[in-house]
Amino acid sequence: MVRVVIYPVNLATEDTLKDIKDALSNAGKAYCKSDTAVTDAARRFETAEKKIMNASVQVVTNSQLFGSSGTIEYQIDPGDTKSLGNIDISTLYFKNAVAGQNGTVTILGVEE
């Protein structure tokens, strides 16, 4: 005699587990972009929403100040790399730390 046991399935839970598994996978597309200042005005890499996981910011030349649209005061110097975790990169602004010293910044991460 074979005994069969049937367990109820909660599809909402299975969907949630799938979403978590997908979020933890490394299936995202690489994001790598460099920008060199041409003026002292604050700028950003993207003007439309772009979510980046495990973002790393490296200043290649000339110190840069980073922050939001209203507050730009965190300085990163040439050769330094800072990790930002997960971020909507369109909300990150940066500008030259010293007027006229146009810097280059590279951001590397994984697109969501």
Kinemage of the C-alpha trace (Angstrom):
@kinemage 1
@onewidth
@group {chain A} dominant
@subgroup {mainchain}
@vectorlist {calphas} color= white
{ca met a 1} P 0.000 0.000 0.000
{ca val a 2} L 1.293 3.472 -0.957
{ca arg a 3} L 0.408 6.394 1.205
{ca val a 4} L 0.247 9.838 -0.443
{ca val a 5} L 0.301 12.999 1.606
{ca ile a 6} L -0.766 16.243 -0.035
{ca tyr a 7} L 0.326 19.533 1.433
{ca pro a 8} L -1.433 22.791 0.608
{ca val a 9} L 0.664 25.220 -1.401
{ca asn a 10} L 0.642 28.918 -0.679
{ca leu a 11} L 1.445 30.533 -4.030
{ca ala a 12} L 2.005 33.920 -2.435
{ca thr a 13} L 4.799 32.430 -0.318
{ca glu a 14} L 6.348 30.651 -3.286
{ca asp a 15} L 6.275 33.880 -5.306
{ca thr a 16} L 7.906 35.724 -2.419
{ca leu a 17} L 10.653 33.104 -2.145
{ca lys a 18} L 11.253 33.319 -5.905
{ca asp a 19} L 11.503 37.122 -5.698
{ca ile a 20} L 14.047 36.839 -2.876
{ca lys a 21} L 16.060 34.248 -4.783
{ca asp a 22} L 16.028 36.422 -7.928
{ca ala a 23} L 17.129 39.469 -5.922
{ca leu a 24} L 20.091 37.547 -4.489
{ca ser a 25} L 21.219 36.121 -7.815
{ca asn a 26} L 23.985 37.705 -9.853
{ca ala a 27} L 21.844 38.023 -12.976
{ca gly a 28} L 22.104 41.805 -13.250
{ca lys a 29} L 23.772 43.670 -16.081
{ca ala a 30} L 27.119 45.385 -15.467
{ca tyr a 31} L 27.057 49.179 -15.106
{ca cys a 32} L 30.280 51.107 -15.693
{ca lys a 33} L 30.382 54.760 -16.602
{ca ser a 34} L 32.962 57.542 -16.367
{ca asp a 35} L 32.352 61.283 -16.333
{ca thr a 36} L 34.790 64.169 -16.511
{ca ala a 37} L 33.727 67.614 -15.328
{ca val a 38} L 33.763 70.412 -17.873
{ca thr a 39} L 32.457 73.058 -15.432
{ca asp a 40} L 32.269 73.494 -11.657
{ca ala a 41} L 28.482 72.921 -11.617
{ca ala a 42} L 27.049 69.901 -9.805
{ca arg a 43} L 26.196 67.017 -12.118
{ca arg a 44} L 25.013 63.413 -12.022
{ca phe a 45} L 25.657 60.282 -14.041
{ca glu a 46} L 22.040 59.586 -14.930
{ca thr a 47} L 19.090 61.968 -15.288
{ca ala a 48} L 16.452 59.200 -15.158
{ca glu a 49} L 16.044 56.624 -12.401
{ca lys a 50} L 18.664 53.856 -12.614
{ca lys a 51} L 19.041 51.491 -9.691
{ca ile a 52} L 22.519 50.112 -9.116
{ca met a 53} L 23.451 47.334 -6.699
{ca asn a 54} L 26.872 47.268 -5.034
{ca ala a 55} L 27.913 50.587 -6.542
{ca ser a 56} L 31.557 51.610 -6.242
{ca val a 57} L 32.670 55.175 -6.891
{ca gln a 58} L 36.276 55.934 -7.821
{ca val a 59} L 37.740 59.372 -8.341
{ca val a 60} L 40.416 59.113 -11.013
{ca thr a 61} L 41.648 62.719 -11.157
{ca asn a 62} L 41.068 65.823 -8.993
{ca ser a 63} L 39.042 65.599 -5.776
{ca gln a 64} L 35.252 65.598 -6.075
{ca leu a 65} L 32.436 66.422 -3.658
{ca phe a 66} L 29.413 64.092 -3.520
{ca gly a 67} L 25.903 64.294 -2.105
{ca ser a 68} L 22.262 64.893 -2.947
{ca ser a 69} L 20.814 67.750 -4.982
{ca gly a 70} L 20.671 69.978 -1.898
{ca thr a 71} L 23.817 68.933 -0.025
{ca ile a 72} L 27.111 68.196 -1.751
{ca glu a 73} L 29.862 67.922 0.837
{ca tyr a 74} L 31.389 64.410 0.999
{ca gln a 75} L 34.868 64.549 -0.541
{ca ile a 76} L 36.533 61.674 -2.379
{ca asp a 77} L 40.137 62.147 -3.459
{ca pro a 78} L 41.945 60.747 -6.520
{ca gly a 79} L 42.679 57.041 -6.212
{ca asp a 80} L 40.040 56.507 -3.513
{ca thr a 81} L 37.129 54.133 -4.044
{ca lys a 82} L 33.963 54.273 -1.937
{ca ser a 83} L 31.192 51.690 -1.808
{ca leu a 84} L 27.595 52.886 -1.870
{ca gly a 85} L 25.690 49.597 -1.728
{ca asn a 86} L 22.359 49.848 -3.532
{ca ile a 87} L 21.412 53.268 -4.902
{ca asp a 88} L 19.326 55.056 -7.487
{ca ile a 89} L 22.339 56.596 -9.204
{ca ser a 90} L 20.254 59.482 -10.576
{ca thr a 91} L 20.037 60.881 -7.025
{ca leu a 92} L 23.825 61.130 -6.564
{ca tyr a 93} L 25.321 64.529 -7.431
{ca phe a 94} L 28.989 65.468 -7.578
{ca lys a 95} L 31.177 68.436 -8.469
{ca asn a 96} L 34.759 69.658 -8.396
{ca ala a 97} L 36.106 70.085 -4.873
{ca val a 98} L 38.323 72.938 -6.120
{ca ala a 99} L 37.024 75.319 -8.790
{ca gly a 100} L 38.616 74.766 -12.171
{ca gln a 101} L 40.152 71.406 -11.238
{ca asn a 102} L 37.945 69.215 -13.411
{ca gly a 103} L 37.888 65.658 -12.100
{ca thr a 104} L 36.998 62.283 -13.568
{ca val a 105} L 34.746 59.864 -11.704
{ca thr a 106} L 33.992 56.227 -12.547
{ca ile a 107} L 31.057 54.273 -11.125
{ca leu a 108} L 30.927 50.475 -11.325
{ca gly a 109} L 28.046 48.311 -10.172
{ca val a 110} L 25.262 45.928 -11.168
{ca glu a 111} L 21.992 47.187 -12.648
{ca glu a 112} L 18.858 45.889 -10.932
